[in-house]
Amino acid sequence: MNIKGIDSLTLEVADIARAKRFYHEVFDLPIISENTQQVTLRCGHQQLKLTLSKSTNKEKSINFSIATSTPLPDVLNHLANYYIPIIDTISNTDSTSKKNIIIVQDYDTNTIEIVAL
């Protein structure tokens, strides 16, 4: 088997409209399709699917990472313009790669690592 990558990632969310605004506006992800139960956004070559959660159990959360070529100060300013709190920042400057990571959460406590390459 030769895996080429992840085709899509599905997040269960409590409020479709709020989650759509968050991912579409904050991360500039284009909307591919939407209805009252699901929104599909484009994230690079993959799809991010937001599905209305049928459960009230909020203990399920996902951690995922997205990469950006935008300079770190611009990413921080962009997040500040949307009042998105920064959970943490990590600077990884080992010999093989230089990455800065900004960690935020969406309204459903899914953790998003923004990797500034």
C-alpha positions as CSV (number, residue, x, y, z in Angstrom):
1,M,0.0,0.0,0.0
2,N,1.3,3.5,-0.9
3,I,-0.3,6.2,1.1
4,K,-0.2,9.6,-0.6
5,G,-1.6,11.7,2.3
6,I,-4.8,12.5,4.1
7,D,-7.8,13.1,1.9
8,S,-10.0,14.7,4.5
9,L,-10.4,15.3,8.2
10,T,-13.8,15.5,9.9
11,L,-14.4,17.5,13.0
12,E,-17.6,17.2,15.0
13,V,-18.8,20.7,16.1
14,A,-21.6,22.0,18.3
15,D,-22.5,25.0,16.1
16,I,-22.0,24.6,12.3
17,A,-22.4,28.4,11.5
18,R,-19.9,29.4,14.2
19,A,-17.3,26.7,13.2
20,K,-17.7,27.7,9.5
21,R,-17.0,31.3,10.3
22,F,-14.0,30.4,12.4
23,Y,-12.3,28.2,9.8
24,H,-13.4,30.2,6.8
25,E,-12.6,33.7,8.1
26,V,-9.7,33.1,10.5
27,F,-7.8,30.5,8.3
28,D,-9.2,31.7,4.9
29,L,-10.3,28.2,4.0
30,P,-12.5,28.2,0.9
31,I,-16.0,26.7,1.3
32,I,-16.5,23.7,-1.1
33,S,-20.0,22.8,0.0
34,E,-22.4,23.3,2.9
35,N,-25.8,22.3,4.3
36,T,-27.4,22.4,7.7
37,Q,-25.5,19.4,8.9
38,Q,-22.0,19.7,7.3
39,V,-19.6,22.2,5.8
40,T,-16.7,21.1,3.7
41,L,-13.7,23.4,3.3
42,R,-10.5,23.2,1.3
43,C,-7.3,23.0,3.3
44,G,-4.4,22.8,0.8
45,H,-5.0,19.6,-1.2
46,Q,-7.2,18.2,1.6
47,Q,-10.7,18.7,2.8
48,L,-11.8,19.8,6.3
49,K,-15.3,18.6,7.0
50,L,-17.2,20.2,9.9
51,T,-20.1,18.0,10.9
52,L,-22.8,18.9,13.4
53,S,-22.3,16.8,16.5
54,K,-25.1,14.6,17.6
55,S,-23.5,14.1,21.0
56,T,-23.4,16.5,23.9
57,N,-20.1,14.9,25.1
58,K,-17.6,17.7,24.8
59,E,-14.6,15.5,25.9
60,K,-13.9,14.5,22.3
61,S,-11.4,16.9,20.8
62,I,-9.0,16.6,17.9
63,N,-5.4,18.0,17.6
64,F,-4.2,18.8,14.1
65,S,-1.6,20.9,12.4
66,I,-1.6,23.2,9.4
67,A,1.4,24.7,7.7
68,T,1.7,28.3,6.5
69,S,4.4,30.2,4.6
70,T,3.1,33.4,6.1
71,P,5.8,35.0,8.4
72,L,5.2,34.5,12.1
73,P,4.5,38.1,13.0
74,D,1.9,38.3,10.3
75,V,0.2,35.1,11.6
76,L,0.2,36.6,15.2
77,N,-1.3,39.9,13.9
78,H,-4.0,38.0,11.9
79,L,-5.0,36.0,14.9
80,A,-5.1,39.1,17.1
81,N,-7.4,40.8,14.6
82,Y,-9.9,38.0,15.1
83,Y,-9.3,37.9,18.9
84,I,-8.1,34.3,18.8
85,P,-6.2,33.6,22.0
86,I,-2.8,32.0,21.7
87,I,-2.6,28.8,23.8
88,D,1.2,28.4,23.4
89,T,4.1,29.1,21.0
90,I,7.0,26.7,20.3
91,S,10.2,27.5,18.5
92,N,11.9,24.4,17.1
93,T,15.3,25.3,15.7
94,D,17.0,21.9,15.6
95,S,19.6,21.2,13.0
96,T,17.2,19.6,10.5
97,S,14.4,22.2,10.5
98,K,13.5,25.6,11.7
99,K,9.8,25.8,12.6
100,N,7.7,28.1,14.7
101,I,4.5,26.7,16.0
102,I,1.5,28.7,17.3
103,I,-1.2,26.7,19.1
104,V,-4.8,27.9,19.2
105,Q,-8.2,26.2,19.9
106,D,-11.5,26.5,18.1
107,Y,-14.8,26.9,19.9
108,D,-15.1,23.1,20.2
109,T,-11.7,22.9,22.0
110,N,-10.0,21.3,19.0
111,T,-6.4,22.2,19.1
112,I,-4.8,23.6,16.0
113,E,-1.1,23.9,15.6
114,I,-0.1,26.5,13.0
115,V,3.3,25.6,11.7
116,A,5.1,28.6,10.2
117,L,7.7,27.2,7.9
